[in-house]
Amino acid sequence: MRESLLVFCLICISLNVFSQNLKYLDYDILSNGDTIFSDDLNEILVFDFNNDDEKRYYTLLKRKVKKVFPYALKAKEILSEIEDSSLQIKRKRKRRKFIRKKVNQIKKNYEESLKKLTMSEGRILVKLIYRETSLTTYNIVKSYRGRFNAFFWQTMAKLWNNDLKTIYDPSAVREDYLIENIINEEKLYLQKSF
């Protein structure tokens, strides 16, 4: 009985060993006879924070980006839908009516949740909309709602310490670089919009 149990255990262990996916490593042999093993590794980004405040800022920024990024994706989706549909409408009056209807629909669906954003989340949203659409928020409002509306909302944004003409430049602005890193690290670009 013990022998059959021992044989059974050895068979199970050997099956487990053979079922593993073994990866063979590349190696080089140096002139002095030493062997160096080599393998491809995933890229690892290492951040150096100057102090605890900067680290805290990064974690707060990460939370804000995760909250706001779906809105930027939805803005991109809605903007492309409006562009595609408005190109098919030939008459200017019908196009304006269609855009007005879409704006009212957007207000109805998103006004309350957007009102709950903090000022810093709003600034991040403006940058992320630029990242996703390659258009400033000011230019989007100007092209679909007119110059007066764009001027009005830019003035309101300035009163609340924001700027609708803000662009997203991760190579020049540290905050934008951190935002880009958060998006890539968390794979937020794979996330679905609302």
Backbone torsions as a table, in degrees:
resi	resn	phi	psi	omega
1	MET	NA	-44.9	179.6
2	ARG	-65.8	-37.7	-179.1
3	GLU	-65.5	-42.1	178.9
4	SER	-67.2	-36.0	176.7
5	LEU	-65.7	-40.8	179.1
6	LEU	-65.3	-42.9	178.4
7	VAL	-64.0	-42.6	179.1
8	PHE	-61.2	-44.3	179.4
9	CYS	-63.1	-41.9	179.3
10	LEU	-65.0	-38.8	177.9
11	ILE	-64.5	-44.7	179.4
12	CYS	-61.8	-42.6	179.8
13	ILE	-66.1	-42.4	-179.1
14	SER	-67.7	-36.9	176.5
15	LEU	-63.8	-39.0	179.3
16	ASN	-64.6	-39.2	180.0
17	VAL	-66.4	-42.2	-177.5
18	PHE	-75.4	-16.4	-178.2
19	SER	-85.5	-7.7	179.4
20	GLN	-74.2	147.4	175.2
21	ASN	-84.8	106.2	-179.7
22	LEU	-91.4	134.4	179.2
23	LYS	-109.0	128.2	179.7
24	TYR	-87.4	131.2	-178.8
25	LEU	-87.8	146.6	172.4
26	ASP	-79.4	148.1	178.3
27	TYR	-145.2	155.4	176.0
28	ASP	-125.3	146.1	176.8
29	ILE	-108.6	122.0	-179.3
30	LEU	-77.3	169.6	-177.5
31	SER	-64.7	-27.4	179.5
32	ASN	-88.0	5.3	175.5
33	GLY	96.6	-5.3	177.9
34	ASP	-72.6	151.6	179.1
35	THR	-111.6	133.4	177.8
36	ILE	-118.2	123.8	176.1
37	PHE	-91.4	143.1	179.6
38	SER	-133.8	149.7	-179.8
39	ASP	-155.0	152.3	176.7
40	ASP	-83.5	132.4	178.8
41	LEU	-117.9	153.4	175.5
42	ASN	-69.7	150.7	179.5
43	GLU	-68.4	137.4	178.8
44	ILE	-122.4	124.0	176.6
45	LEU	-95.6	131.7	-179.9
46	VAL	-116.6	125.2	178.0
47	PHE	-99.5	141.7	175.2
48	ASP	-113.5	111.1	178.2
49	PHE	-93.3	137.2	-177.9
50	ASN	-69.7	-35.2	-178.6
51	ASN	-155.4	-179.0	-178.1
52	ASP	-68.4	-31.2	179.2
53	ASP	-63.0	-40.8	178.8
54	GLU	-66.5	-38.5	177.3
55	LYS	-65.3	-41.8	177.3
56	ARG	-63.4	-40.7	177.5
57	TYR	-59.9	-41.7	179.7
58	TYR	-63.0	-43.3	-179.8
59	THR	-67.7	-37.0	175.5
60	LEU	-65.5	-43.0	179.1
61	LEU	-61.5	-39.9	179.0
62	LYS	-60.9	-43.8	179.3
63	ARG	-63.1	-41.5	-179.0
64	LYS	-68.1	-41.5	179.7
65	VAL	-64.1	-42.1	178.2
66	LYS	-62.1	-33.5	-179.6
67	LYS	-74.7	-37.4	-170.1
68	VAL	-93.7	-26.1	-174.2
69	PHE	-57.7	-39.0	177.1
70	PRO	-60.5	-32.2	176.5
71	TYR	-65.1	-40.0	178.6
72	ALA	-65.4	-40.4	176.9
73	LEU	-63.2	-41.3	178.8
74	LYS	-66.1	-38.6	177.4
75	ALA	-61.3	-41.7	177.7
76	LYS	-62.1	-44.6	-179.6
77	GLU	-62.6	-46.7	-179.1
78	ILE	-66.1	-41.5	-179.3
79	LEU	-63.1	-42.9	178.6
80	SER	-67.4	-35.0	176.7
81	GLU	-64.8	-43.3	179.0
82	ILE	-64.9	-43.2	179.3
83	GLU	-61.7	-46.2	-179.3
84	ASP	-62.9	-44.0	-177.8
85	SER	-71.7	-39.0	-176.9
86	SER	-72.7	-24.1	175.9
87	LEU	-68.7	-27.7	179.4
88	GLN	-79.4	-20.9	-179.9
89	ILE	-87.0	121.1	-174.1
90	LYS	-82.8	-41.6	-174.9
91	ARG	-80.9	136.3	-177.0
92	LYS	-64.2	-38.7	-178.5
93	ARG	-65.4	-44.1	178.8
94	LYS	-66.7	-35.8	178.0
95	ARG	-63.6	-45.6	177.9
96	ARG	-62.6	-38.8	178.4
97	LYS	-64.4	-41.9	178.2
98	PHE	-62.6	-44.9	-179.7
99	ILE	-65.2	-41.6	177.9
100	ARG	-61.3	-41.0	178.0
101	LYS	-63.5	-42.3	178.4
102	LYS	-64.5	-41.3	179.3
103	VAL	-62.3	-43.1	178.3
104	ASN	-64.0	-38.2	177.6
105	GLN	-65.3	-41.3	178.4
106	ILE	-64.8	-43.7	177.9
107	LYS	-58.9	-45.5	-178.1
108	LYS	-61.5	-41.1	-175.0
109	ASN	-81.9	-32.9	-168.5
110	TYR	-122.4	-5.8	-174.1
111	GLU	-60.3	-46.7	-177.0
112	GLU	-65.4	-42.8	-179.3
113	SER	-70.9	-33.0	177.9
114	LEU	-73.1	-30.1	177.2
115	LYS	-66.3	-25.1	-178.1
116	LYS	-81.6	-6.8	178.7
117	LEU	-71.3	146.8	175.1
118	THR	-78.7	170.8	-179.4
119	MET	-64.1	-40.2	-180.0
120	SER	-68.3	-35.6	175.9
121	GLU	-66.2	-35.4	175.9
122	GLY	-64.1	-41.9	177.1
123	ARG	-62.3	-41.9	178.7
124	ILE	-65.3	-39.9	178.8
125	LEU	-61.5	-41.5	178.3
126	VAL	-60.2	-42.7	178.7
127	LYS	-66.6	-41.2	-177.9
128	LEU	-70.2	-32.8	175.2
129	ILE	-63.6	-41.8	176.2
130	TYR	-62.3	-40.7	179.5
131	ARG	-60.8	-41.4	-175.5
132	GLU	-80.8	-33.4	-172.7
133	THR	-109.3	-13.3	-174.3
134	SER	62.2	21.7	175.6
135	LEU	-128.7	140.2	174.5
136	THR	-71.1	156.1	179.3
137	THR	-62.0	-35.7	177.5
138	TYR	-59.3	-46.1	-179.7
139	ASN	-65.8	-34.3	177.8
140	ILE	-65.5	-48.3	179.2
141	VAL	-62.7	-42.1	-179.1
142	LYS	-62.4	-41.7	-176.8
143	SER	-75.0	-27.6	-176.4
144	TYR	-106.7	-21.1	-177.7
145	ARG	-120.7	-11.4	176.7
146	GLY	105.0	166.5	-176.6
147	ARG	-66.4	-39.9	-177.2
148	PHE	-63.6	-46.6	177.3
149	ASN	-61.0	-40.7	179.2
150	ALA	-63.8	-43.8	177.8
151	PHE	-63.1	-43.1	-179.5
152	PHE	-61.1	-48.5	-177.5
153	TRP	-71.9	-29.6	174.3
154	GLN	-66.7	-41.3	177.7
155	THR	-63.7	-43.4	177.9
156	MET	-62.8	-40.7	179.3
157	ALA	-64.4	-40.5	179.0
158	LYS	-63.4	-37.3	177.9
159	LEU	-61.8	-32.4	-179.3
160	TRP	-100.4	24.4	173.8
161	ASN	61.7	43.7	177.4
162	ASN	-133.7	171.1	179.4
163	ASP	-147.1	120.1	-179.2
164	LEU	-74.3	-11.6	-179.8
165	LYS	-93.8	8.7	-179.1
166	THR	-66.2	134.3	176.4
167	ILE	-106.3	165.1	-178.3
168	TYR	-105.9	115.2	-177.1
169	ASP	-136.9	87.4	-177.2
170	PRO	-65.4	-20.7	-179.2
171	SER	-79.0	-21.2	-176.1
172	ALA	-113.2	-28.7	-174.8
173	VAL	-109.7	125.9	-176.9
174	ARG	-61.0	-43.1	-179.6
175	GLU	-61.4	-41.2	178.6
176	ASP	-65.4	-36.3	176.4
177	TYR	-63.3	-43.1	178.3
178	LEU	-64.6	-40.4	178.4
179	ILE	-62.0	-44.5	179.5
180	GLU	-61.9	-41.1	178.3
181	ASN	-63.8	-41.4	179.3
182	ILE	-62.1	-43.7	-179.1
183	ILE	-62.7	-43.7	-179.7
184	ASN	-72.5	-39.0	-179.0
185	GLU	-65.9	-43.2	-178.0
186	GLU	-88.0	-3.7	-178.1
187	LYS	53.9	44.7	-178.1
188	LEU	-69.4	-23.7	179.8
189	TYR	-65.5	-18.7	176.2
190	LEU	-84.0	-11.3	-177.0
191	GLN	-71.3	148.2	177.7
192	LYS	-88.9	150.6	175.7
193	SER	-77.9	178.5	-176.0
194	PHE	-58.3	NA	NA
